[in-house]
Amino acid sequence: MKAAALSLAVASTMALAQGQTTKNPYLSLQIEIKEAIARGNAFLAKQQQEDGHWDNAELPAFSALALTAAVRDPAVEGKKELPAHIAKGFDWLLKQQKEDGGIYNKGLSVYNTATSVTALSAADRPEFVPAILKGRKHLVGEQWDTGEKGKTDGKYDGGIGYGSKNDRSDLSNTYLAIEAMALSNKFVEDGADAPDLDWNAAAKFLSRCQNLPGSNDQEWASDDAKNKGGFIYNPGETKAGEDKLPDGRTALRSYGSISYAGLLSLIYAKVGPDDPRVVAVKEWLGKNYTLEENPGMGAAGIYYYYQTMSKALSAAGVNKLKLADGKEVDWRTDLANALLKKQNADGSWANSDGRWMESNPNLVTAYSVMSLAQIYYSIPEQP
């Protein structure tokens, strides 16, 4: 009788699970994602320094990324009180804010401040709002306008660089700043004295980073089949090399991570889904869809690529990404499984290619947890 009862219980449990899977095809994946996030955050918690920061105190962005990963954990998000180590981390981060509103220590003020504002916004605590608003002002002050005011007559105008206007603006820092501004906008009260980005100028800069001659006024913009619609690092510079075209021109190659950053930035700049720029970059991303590499860059920056992919496709409301052959892929399942397979036994992730510091497990584990959390929260509600 006991054996029969046990068999019946097992059969009932299996039937229930099968029924749940039928109703929610993501149920099993969601459970795996939650477990992987928990292991990743447990690894990060062990790496925290005594004073509350992570990895490199000169780069608050490392701590901000670890904190964003921590508060986005389904086991933490929405809790009234933050776990002690997370609260300690935010205390340290807030102490790094300077009089100019930036959150940085040794340069790279935009990268560090934007990443920190995003972390503070993700925590969603009223006591963080003053620091968030000061950080926003710093980012606004870093937007380029080098020629006649408001004319975007300089090719870098509308964009944002690492924090020095003696160099250049770039899409990587611009995307991080745009994201921070968009995610923190909910903390700006109506009528508050809170400057904002010049979003029209930002959209102009984004256009100047896209291989799309119809909207890009730069001579290098190419509409060749390989590059059309994708993005590059800044107007006139790519990290993916060049292509010699049959007509003698040189095309600056589009590449994956920055193209997803471009899509996300266009969305946050309120460029509509039917706009040719959005349509073109989605087409490029569909043609170059892969989880095996960062298209155009190989293994370099692949975890940054995963992160921008998860955020951009979520923000774009893309459930299935259309490929060049007309087929559609479930990018959430593909990306989640790719990350789950790459997680180490200790809960960490790291890239064997060290470009852009991706051999650093603290950085890459934060990237990976954030990507998985983005997938987890963007899964459509099942009927």
C-alpha positions as CSV (number, residue, x, y, z in Angstrom):
1,M,0.0,0.0,0.0
2,K,2.8,2.4,0.8
3,A,4.5,1.7,-2.5
4,A,1.3,2.3,-4.3
5,A,0.6,5.5,-2.5
6,L,4.1,6.7,-3.2
7,S,3.7,5.9,-6.9
8,L,0.4,7.8,-7.0
9,A,1.9,10.8,-5.3
10,V,4.8,10.9,-7.8
11,A,2.4,10.5,-10.7
12,S,0.2,13.3,-9.3
13,T,3.2,15.6,-8.9
14,M,4.4,14.9,-12.4
15,A,1.0,15.5,-13.8
16,L,0.8,18.8,-11.9
17,A,4.2,19.9,-13.2
18,Q,3.2,18.9,-16.8
19,G,0.0,20.9,-16.4
20,Q,1.9,24.0,-15.2
21,T,4.5,23.7,-18.0
22,T,1.6,23.6,-20.5
23,K,0.2,26.7,-19.1
24,N,3.6,28.4,-18.6
25,P,6.3,27.1,-21.0
26,Y,8.8,29.2,-19.1
27,L,8.1,27.8,-15.6
28,S,11.1,25.4,-15.5
29,L,13.4,28.0,-17.0
30,Q,12.2,30.6,-14.5
31,I,13.1,28.2,-11.6
32,E,16.6,27.6,-13.1
33,I,17.1,31.3,-13.6
34,K,16.2,32.1,-10.0
35,E,18.7,29.5,-8.8
36,A,21.5,30.7,-11.0
37,I,20.8,34.3,-9.9
38,A,21.0,33.2,-6.3
39,R,24.3,31.4,-6.9
40,G,25.7,34.4,-8.7
41,N,24.8,36.8,-6.0
42,A,26.1,34.5,-3.3
43,F,29.5,34.5,-5.2
44,L,29.4,38.3,-5.4
45,A,28.5,38.7,-1.7
46,K,31.7,36.8,-0.8
47,Q,33.8,39.2,-2.9
48,Q,32.6,42.3,-1.1
49,Q,35.3,44.2,0.7
50,E,35.2,45.1,4.4
51,D,34.2,48.7,3.8
52,G,31.4,47.7,1.5
53,H,32.8,48.1,-2.1
54,W,33.6,45.5,-4.7
55,D,36.8,44.9,-6.6
56,N,38.3,48.3,-7.3
57,A,37.4,51.3,-5.1
58,E,38.7,53.7,-7.8
59,L,35.8,52.4,-10.1
60,P,32.5,52.7,-8.2
61,A,30.9,51.1,-11.3
62,F,32.1,47.7,-10.2
63,S,30.2,48.1,-6.9
64,A,27.2,49.6,-8.7
65,L,26.9,46.6,-11.0
66,A,27.1,44.2,-8.1
67,L,24.5,46.1,-6.3
68,T,22.1,46.2,-9.3
69,A,22.5,42.5,-9.6
70,A,21.8,42.1,-5.9
71,V,18.6,44.2,-5.7
72,R,17.2,42.7,-9.0
73,D,17.4,39.2,-7.4
74,P,13.8,37.9,-7.2
75,A,14.6,36.9,-3.6
76,V,15.4,40.6,-2.7
77,E,13.4,42.9,-5.1
78,G,10.5,44.5,-3.3
79,K,11.7,43.8,0.2
80,K,11.1,46.6,2.7
81,E,14.6,46.3,4.2
82,L,17.7,45.5,2.2
83,P,20.0,42.7,3.4
84,A,22.8,44.1,5.5
85,H,25.6,43.6,3.0
86,I,23.6,45.3,0.2
87,A,22.8,48.2,2.5
88,K,26.5,48.5,3.4
89,G,27.3,48.5,-0.3
90,F,24.9,51.4,-1.0
91,D,26.3,53.3,2.0
92,W,29.8,53.0,0.5
93,L,28.5,54.0,-3.0
94,L,26.7,57.1,-1.7
95,K,29.9,58.3,0.0
96,Q,31.7,58.4,-3.3
97,Q,29.4,61.2,-4.7
98,K,31.2,64.4,-5.4
99,E,30.1,68.1,-5.1
100,D,29.4,68.1,-8.9
101,G,26.9,65.2,-8.4
102,G,29.1,62.6,-10.1
103,I,29.8,59.3,-8.4
104,Y,33.4,58.5,-9.3
105,N,36.9,58.5,-7.9
106,K,39.6,58.3,-10.5
107,G,38.1,59.8,-13.7
108,L,35.5,58.1,-16.0
109,S,32.8,60.1,-14.3
110,V,30.1,59.3,-16.8
111,Y,30.6,55.5,-16.8
112,N,30.7,55.4,-13.0
113,T,27.9,57.9,-12.4
114,A,25.5,56.4,-14.9
115,T,26.1,52.9,-13.6
116,S,25.6,54.1,-10.0
117,V,22.4,56.1,-10.8
118,T,21.0,52.9,-12.4
119,A,21.9,50.9,-9.3
120,L,20.3,53.5,-6.9
121,S,17.2,53.6,-9.1
122,A,16.9,49.8,-9.1
123,A,17.0,49.8,-5.3
124,D,13.9,52.2,-5.4
125,R,14.5,53.7,-1.9
126,P,13.2,57.2,-1.1
127,E,16.4,58.0,0.8
128,F,18.4,57.6,-2.4
129,V,16.4,60.1,-4.4
130,P,18.6,63.2,-3.6
131,A,21.7,61.4,-4.7
132,I,19.9,60.2,-7.9
133,L,18.9,63.7,-8.8
134,K,22.4,65.0,-8.2
135,G,23.8,62.3,-10.4
136,R,21.3,63.1,-13.2
137,K,22.5,66.7,-13.2
138,H,26.0,65.5,-13.6
139,L,25.1,63.4,-16.6
140,V,23.2,66.2,-18.2
141,G,26.2,68.5,-17.8
142,E,28.3,66.0,-19.7
143,Q,26.2,66.0,-22.9
144,W,28.2,67.4,-25.8
145,D,27.2,70.7,-27.6
146,T,30.4,72.0,-29.2
147,G,29.2,74.3,-31.9
148,E,26.3,76.7,-32.0
149,K,24.1,75.9,-29.1
150,G,21.4,73.4,-29.9
151,K,22.4,72.9,-33.5
152,T,24.2,69.5,-33.2
153,D,26.7,70.8,-35.8
154,G,29.6,68.9,-34.3
155,K,29.6,65.2,-35.0
156,Y,29.9,64.3,-31.3
157,D,27.1,66.7,-30.3
158,G,24.3,65.1,-28.4
159,G,26.4,62.2,-27.3
160,I,28.3,61.7,-24.0
161,G,31.8,60.5,-23.4
162,Y,33.7,59.2,-20.4
163,G,33.7,62.6,-18.8
164,S,36.2,64.7,-20.6
165,K,35.0,66.9,-23.5
166,N,38.6,67.2,-24.7
167,D,38.2,63.7,-26.2
168,R,35.0,62.5,-27.9
169,S,31.6,61.2,-27.1
170,D,30.8,57.5,-27.8
171,L,27.7,55.2,-27.9
172,S,28.8,53.1,-25.0
173,N,28.8,55.9,-22.5
174,T,25.8,57.6,-24.2
175,Y,23.8,54.4,-23.8
176,L,24.6,54.1,-20.1
177,A,23.8,57.7,-19.5
178,I,20.5,57.5,-21.4
179,E,19.6,54.3,-19.6
180,A,20.3,55.9,-16.2
181,M,18.2,59.0,-17.1
182,A,15.3,56.9,-18.3
183,L,15.2,54.6,-15.4
184,S,15.6,57.4,-12.8
185,N,13.0,59.7,-14.4
186,K,10.3,58.3,-12.1
187,F,12.0,60.1,-9.2
188,V,11.6,63.5,-10.8
189,E,8.6,65.3,-9.4
190,D,6.4,67.5,-11.6
191,G,7.7,71.0,-11.5
192,A,11.0,70.1,-10.0
193,D,14.1,72.0,-11.0
194,A,15.7,68.9,-12.7
195,P,17.5,69.4,-16.0
196,D,17.1,66.7,-18.6
197,L,19.1,65.6,-21.6
198,D,18.5,67.2,-24.9
199,W,16.8,64.2,-26.3
200,N,16.5,65.4,-29.8
201,A,20.3,66.0,-29.8
202,A,20.8,62.5,-28.3
203,A,18.7,61.0,-31.1
204,K,20.8,62.9,-33.7
205,F,24.0,61.5,-32.2
206,L,22.5,58.0,-32.2
207,S,21.7,58.4,-35.9
208,R,25.3,59.4,-36.5
209,C,26.5,56.1,-35.0
210,Q,24.2,53.9,-37.3
211,N,25.0,52.5,-40.7
212,L,22.0,54.0,-42.3
213,P,22.6,56.8,-44.9
214,G,19.0,58.0,-44.9
215,S,19.2,59.3,-41.4
216,N,23.0,59.5,-40.8
217,D,24.6,62.7,-42.3
218,Q,28.1,61.3,-42.0
219,E,30.0,60.3,-45.2
220,W,31.1,57.0,-43.8
221,A,27.6,55.6,-43.3
222,S,27.1,52.5,-45.4
223,D,24.0,50.7,-46.6
224,D,25.8,47.6,-47.8
225,A,24.0,44.4,-46.9
226,K,26.6,43.4,-44.3
227,N,26.4,46.5,-42.2
228,K,23.2,48.3,-42.9
229,G,21.2,49.2,-39.8
230,G,23.9,48.2,-37.3
231,F,25.7,50.6,-35.0
232,I,29.4,51.5,-34.4
233,Y,31.2,52.9,-31.4
234,N,31.0,56.6,-32.4
235,P,30.7,58.7,-35.6
236,G,33.7,57.5,-37.6
237,E,35.1,54.8,-35.2
238,T,34.3,51.2,-34.9
239,K,35.8,48.4,-32.8
240,A,35.1,45.8,-35.4
241,G,37.3,46.9,-38.3
242,E,36.5,47.9,-41.8
243,D,35.2,46.5,-45.1
244,K,36.3,47.5,-48.5
245,L,33.2,47.8,-50.7
246,P,33.1,47.0,-54.5
247,D,32.6,50.7,-55.3
248,G,35.9,51.6,-53.6
249,R,34.4,53.0,-50.4
250,T,35.3,51.8,-46.9
251,A,32.5,50.6,-44.6
252,L,32.9,50.8,-40.8
253,R,31.7,47.5,-39.6
254,S,28.6,47.2,-37.4
255,Y,28.9,44.9,-34.4
256,G,26.5,43.2,-31.9
257,S,26.9,44.6,-28.5
258,I,26.9,48.2,-29.6
259,S,23.9,47.6,-32.0
260,Y,21.8,46.4,-29.1
261,A,23.0,49.4,-27.1
262,G,21.8,51.6,-30.0
263,L,18.4,49.9,-30.1
264,L,17.9,50.4,-26.4
265,S,19.0,54.0,-26.6
266,L,16.6,54.8,-29.5
267,I,13.7,53.3,-27.5
268,Y,14.6,55.4,-24.4
269,A,14.9,58.4,-26.7
270,K,11.3,57.7,-27.7
271,V,12.0,56.9,-31.3
272,G,9.0,54.9,-32.3
273,P,9.0,51.2,-33.4
274,D,8.1,52.1,-37.0
275,D,10.9,54.6,-37.4
276,P,13.3,53.4,-40.1
277,R,16.2,53.5,-37.6
278,V,14.5,51.1,-35.3
279,V,13.3,48.8,-38.1
280,A,16.8,48.8,-39.6
281,V,18.7,47.9,-36.5
282,K,16.2,45.1,-35.7
283,E,16.8,43.7,-39.1
284,W,20.5,43.8,-38.7
285,L,20.3,42.1,-35.3
286,G,18.0,39.4,-36.7
287,K,20.5,38.7,-39.6
288,N,23.4,38.5,-37.1
289,Y,21.6,36.7,-34.3
290,T,23.9,34.3,-32.3
291,L,24.7,33.4,-28.8
292,E,28.1,31.9,-29.7
293,E,29.9,35.3,-30.1
294,N,29.5,39.0,-30.0
295,P,28.9,39.5,-33.7
296,G,31.8,41.2,-35.3
297,M,33.9,40.9,-32.2
298,G,34.2,37.2,-31.6
299,A,34.5,36.4,-27.9
300,A,35.5,39.9,-27.0
301,G,32.8,41.6,-24.9
302,I,30.3,38.7,-25.2
303,Y,28.9,39.2,-21.7
304,Y,28.4,42.9,-22.3
305,Y,26.7,41.7,-25.5
306,Y,24.4,39.4,-23.5
307,Q,23.5,42.3,-21.2
308,T,22.7,44.8,-23.9
309,M,20.7,42.1,-25.8
310,S,18.5,41.3,-22.8
311,K,17.8,44.9,-22.0
312,A,17.2,46.0,-25.6
313,L,14.9,43.2,-26.7
314,S,12.9,43.5,-23.4
315,A,12.5,47.2,-23.8
316,A,11.5,46.8,-27.5
317,G,8.8,44.3,-26.5
318,V,10.3,41.6,-28.7
319,N,9.1,38.1,-27.7
320,K,10.4,36.4,-30.8
321,L,13.2,37.9,-32.9
322,K,12.7,37.6,-36.7
323,L,15.8,36.2,-38.5
324,A,16.9,36.8,-42.0
325,D,15.2,33.6,-43.3
326,G,11.9,34.7,-41.8
327,K,12.0,32.3,-38.9
328,E,11.6,33.6,-35.4
329,V,13.6,32.6,-32.3
330,D,12.8,32.6,-28.6
331,W,15.7,34.8,-27.6
332,R,14.9,34.6,-23.9
333,T,15.2,30.8,-23.8
334,D,18.3,30.8,-26.0
335,L,20.1,33.5,-23.9
336,A,19.1,32.0,-20.6
337,N,20.4,28.6,-21.5
338,A,23.6,30.0,-22.9
339,L,24.3,31.8,-19.6
340,L,23.2,28.8,-17.5
341,K,25.7,26.6,-19.3
342,K,28.5,29.0,-18.8
343,Q,28.1,29.5,-15.0
344,N,31.0,28.1,-12.9
345,A,30.5,25.7,-10.0
346,D,31.2,28.6,-7.5
347,G,28.4,30.6,-9.1
348,S,30.6,33.0,-11.1
349,W,31.0,33.7,-14.7
350,A,34.2,34.9,-16.5
351,N,35.3,35.4,-20.1
352,S,38.5,33.7,-21.3
353,D,38.9,36.8,-23.5
354,G,40.1,39.6,-21.2
355,R,39.2,42.5,-23.5
356,W,37.2,45.2,-21.7
357,M,38.0,43.6,-18.3
358,E,35.8,40.6,-19.0
359,S,38.2,38.1,-17.5
360,N,37.2,39.7,-14.1
361,P,34.7,37.4,-12.5
362,N,33.2,40.2,-10.3
363,L,32.3,42.3,-13.4
364,V,31.1,39.4,-15.6
365,T,29.1,37.8,-12.8
366,A,27.3,41.0,-12.2
367,Y,26.6,41.3,-16.0
368,S,25.3,37.8,-16.1
369,V,23.0,38.1,-13.1
370,M,21.6,41.3,-14.5
371,S,21.0,39.6,-17.9
372,L,19.2,36.7,-16.3
373,A,17.1,39.0,-14.1
374,Q,16.2,41.0,-17.2
375,I,15.0,37.8,-18.8
376,Y,13.2,36.7,-15.7
377,Y,11.2,39.9,-15.3
378,S,10.4,40.3,-19.0
379,I,8.8,36.9,-19.5
380,P,5.2,37.6,-20.7
381,E,2.5,36.7,-18.2
382,Q,0.8,33.5,-19.2
383,P,-3.0,33.5,-19.8
